[in-house]
Amino acid sequence: MVINLKNSVLTGVIACAFFSCQKPSACFSIESETIQVGVALKCDASCSEGAETYNWGHRGPGSAEYKNGVMSSSATNELTFDTPGTYTIELEVENGNKESKTSKTVTVVN
């Protein structure tokens, strides 16, 4: 029985060496909470911990262009909005099968 327990612990250690066993922590900052239509808003998620991929998204009245795409291995991105209004910028970070999400609100003006 002790041998099986050791083997199971060893299996867990080996699995953690190949796949992250810790949940990442999503965090990002934005350059400004108010930005003009057509001006790039810089987002920086380098404060996120344990992230392998960064999935960016938004909710709001218009569309946005993402400099580095919506899914990236880069912690930074720039968003340019085409319509005034209030937007929620969303970030989901992942490492293996675990994920963490956070969001911020920005106002886009003419």
N, C-alpha and C positions, 0 to 999 in steps of 0.2 A: 504494500500500500504506500509506503514512504517513497519507493522508487517511482510509482505512478505520479505521485504529487510532485516530485522533483522534475519528472519529465514534462508534466503539464506546466509547471512554472517556467522551465526552459523553453518550451514551445511558445509561451506568451512573450518571453524576452526576445526570442528570435523574430516573432511576428512584429513586435514593436520596433525592431531594428529596420524592418522593411516597410512597415506601414505606421504612420503616426498614431500613437495611442492617446495623445492629448488633444482635446478640442482646441481649435485655434480661437483667437480673440480678435474680433473685427473692430477696427478703429480707423477713422480718417478725419482729416481736417480739410476745410475749404478756404480758399483765398479770401472770400467775401460772402456775406449773407445776402447781398444785393448786387446784381450784375446787369449790364445792358444786353439787349438782344444782339446777337452776332459777336459778342466779345467772349473769348474763351475763359472758362472758370477752371482754375487749377485745383485738383483734388490730390491729396497725398495720404496714402494708407500705410506709410512706413511704420506707423505706431502699432499696426496689427501684429500680433504675435503668432507664430507657428503657421503662417499662411503659405501655401504653395501656389494657389491661383486666386485671382481677384476678379469677381463678377460684378460689373457695374450696371446699374439700371436707373430708371427714373419714372416718376408718375407726375403728370401735369397736363396742362392744356395743349401743349405742342410737342414737337419732336426735338431731339438733340443729336448732335454729331459727337462721337467719341473719338478722340485722337488715337488712342491705343486699342480701340475696339471695346466691346462690352465684356469680353473674357480675355484676361491677360495674365502673364506671369510678372508683369510690372506693377509695382505698388503705386505708381503715379498715373494720372489720366487728366485729360482736359475735356470739358464738355462745353459745347456751344449751342445755345438754345435759339429757336427761330420765332418764338411767340412769347409775348409778355404773360406773366402770371406767376403763381406760386407752384413750385415744383418740390418734390421729395426726391432727393438723390439717395439711392440705395446701394449698399455694398454688402456682398456676401463673399466671405473668404472660406477657402476649403483646403484641407490636407488629407488626402485619401478619402475616406468615407465620412469624415466629420466636417461640420460647417458652423459658421457663426455669422450673424447678420447685424447690421446697424444702418441708420439713415440720418440724414440732415435735411433741413428745409432751406431753400433759397428762393428769393424773389427776383424775377426777371422783369426789367422795365424797358420802355422805349428810350 
